[in-house]
Amino acid sequence: MAALGTPGGTIEILKKYDFSFQKKYGQNFLIDTNILKKIVDASSITDKDCVLEIGPGIGTMTQYLAESAKEVIAVEIDKALIPILEDTLSEYDNVTIMNGDILKLDIGRIVEERNEGKAIKVVANLPYYITTPIIMGLLEGHVPVKSITVMVQKEVADRMQTGPGTKDYGALSLAVQYYTRPEIVAQVAPSCFMPKPKVGSAVIRLDRHETPPVDADNEKFMFSIIRAAFNQRRKTLVNGLANDAKLGVSKEKVSEALETMGLPLTVRGEALTLEEFAQLSNLLF
């Protein structure tokens, strides 16, 4: 078998199994060994780590991870890829292949069973259409995770690490920065994949904070406020929050809180820092 992670090796496997790409799963397989090495290096995997890989595809990155990690749990949604993975990973006894939808699995329970509840590392080449729900699920679900190293659409990586006042800044930026310290570790051209995506990608590493960088009395309420603030970006914060029936806060109450914080009543959500959102949520809660 030619080395996976090269165009030749990938084509050979796809032909052998007569595999065809599924658009609904957003499949793009990595065919650049330099990028594969970069991802594995960036994720700092050691022989003490249990790794969760989301969307292993034909097992290209899984092979690299298995060389470094104590154990790899590879979760693949596409049934057609399971026999391929059983073939390409047959020589690794530290890999468990699971067929399932990562958004429906109880990852906390998997960590409990496979790693005695100790924090795992997540590594993935994520399909673009599902990046945000997967990352938010891992963070908001309080899964014991040390770090998440993922390949995502470049625009999404930029959004995760940007600050207030930019058009990319939003609920995702704030959530990622509340739970983790994000760092873009590599830019990846479309030519590094088969089939080629239409947009550039980036590898971003998210290191979980031991404790969040700001104090929110009620984390869930703070994120409800953040989502309401960005649901109607063009509106002032006073109107955006008061219009959200689920929040149950009046214009007067929001105005009062903003005045206490020394912010103008015309301010929009995109101007507030994470710290200011925490302060606002504590005042309104």
Secondary structure as the mmCIF struct_conf table of DSSP 4:
data_model
#
loop_
_struct_conf.conf_type_id
_struct_conf.id
_struct_conf.beg_label_comp_id
_struct_conf.beg_label_asym_id
_struct_conf.beg_label_seq_id
_struct_conf.end_label_comp_id
_struct_conf.end_label_asym_id
_struct_conf.end_label_seq_id
HELX_LH_PP_P HELX_LH_PP_P1 ALA A 2 ALA A 3
TURN_TY1_P TURN_TY1_P1 LEU A 4 GLY A 5
BEND BEND1 THR A 6 THR A 6
HELX_RH_AL_P HELX_RH_AL_P1 PRO A 7 LYS A 16
TURN_TY1_P TURN_TY1_P2 TYR A 17 ASP A 18
HELX_RH_3T_P HELX_RH_3T_P1 LYS A 23 TYR A 25
TURN_TY1_P TURN_TY1_P3 GLY A 26 GLY A 26
STRN STRN1 PHE A 29 LEU A 30
HELX_RH_AL_P HELX_RH_AL_P2 THR A 33 ALA A 42
TURN_TY1_P TURN_TY1_P4 SER A 43 SER A 44
TURN_TY1_P TURN_TY1_P5 ASP A 47 LYS A 48
STRN STRN2 CYS A 50 ILE A 54
TURN_TY1_P TURN_TY1_P6 GLY A 57 GLY A 59
HELX_RH_AL_P HELX_RH_AL_P3 THR A 60 SER A 68
BEND BEND2 LYS A 70 LYS A 70
STRN STRN3 GLU A 71 GLU A 76
HELX_RH_3T_P HELX_RH_3T_P2 LYS A 79 LEU A 81
HELX_RH_AL_P HELX_RH_AL_P4 ILE A 82 THR A 88
TURN_TY1_P TURN_TY1_P7 LEU A 89 GLU A 91
TURN_TY1_P TURN_TY1_P8 ASP A 93 ASN A 94
STRN STRN4 VAL A 95 ASN A 99
BEND BEND3 GLY A 100 GLY A 100
TURN_TY1_P TURN_TY1_P9 ILE A 102 LYS A 104
BEND BEND4 LEU A 105 LEU A 105
HELX_RH_AL_P HELX_RH_AL_P5 ILE A 107 ASN A 115
TURN_TY1_P TURN_TY1_P10 GLU A 116 GLY A 117
STRN STRN5 ILE A 120 ASN A 125
HELX_RH_3T_P HELX_RH_3T_P3 TYR A 128 ILE A 130
HELX_RH_AL_P HELX_RH_AL_P6 THR A 131 GLU A 140
TURN_TY1_P TURN_TY1_P11 GLY A 141 HIS A 142
STRN STRN6 VAL A 145 GLN A 153
HELX_RH_AL_P HELX_RH_AL_P7 LYS A 154 GLN A 161
TURN_TY1_P TURN_TY1_P12 PRO A 164 GLY A 165
BEND BEND5 THR A 166 THR A 166
TURN_TY1_P TURN_TY1_P13 LYS A 167 ASP A 168
BEND BEND6 GLY A 170 GLY A 170
HELX_RH_AL_P HELX_RH_AL_P8 ALA A 171 TYR A 179
STRN STRN7 THR A 180 VAL A 188
HELX_RH_3T_P HELX_RH_3T_P4 PRO A 190 CYS A 192
STRN STRN8 PHE A 193 MET A 194
BEND BEND7 PRO A 195 PRO A 195
HELX_LH_PP_P HELX_LH_PP_P2 LYS A 196 PRO A 197
BEND BEND8 LYS A 198 VAL A 199
STRN STRN9 SER A 201 ARG A 208
HELX_LH_PP_P HELX_LH_PP_P3 HIS A 209 HIS A 209
BEND BEND9 GLU A 210 THR A 211
BEND BEND10 PRO A 213 VAL A 214
BEND BEND11 ASP A 217 ASP A 217
HELX_RH_AL_P HELX_RH_AL_P9 GLU A 219 ASN A 231
TURN_TY1_P TURN_TY1_P14 GLN A 232 ARG A 234
BEND BEND12 LYS A 235 LYS A 235
HELX_RH_AL_P HELX_RH_AL_P10 LEU A 237 ALA A 242
TURN_TY1_P TURN_TY1_P15 ASN A 243 ASN A 243
TURN_TY1_P TURN_TY1_P16 ALA A 245 LEU A 247
HELX_RH_AL_P HELX_RH_AL_P11 LYS A 251 THR A 260
TURN_TY1_P TURN_TY1_P17 MET A 261 GLY A 262
TURN_TY1_P TURN_TY1_P18 LEU A 265 THR A 266
HELX_RH_3T_P HELX_RH_3T_P5 GLY A 269 ALA A 271
HELX_RH_AL_P HELX_RH_AL_P12 LEU A 274 LEU A 284
#
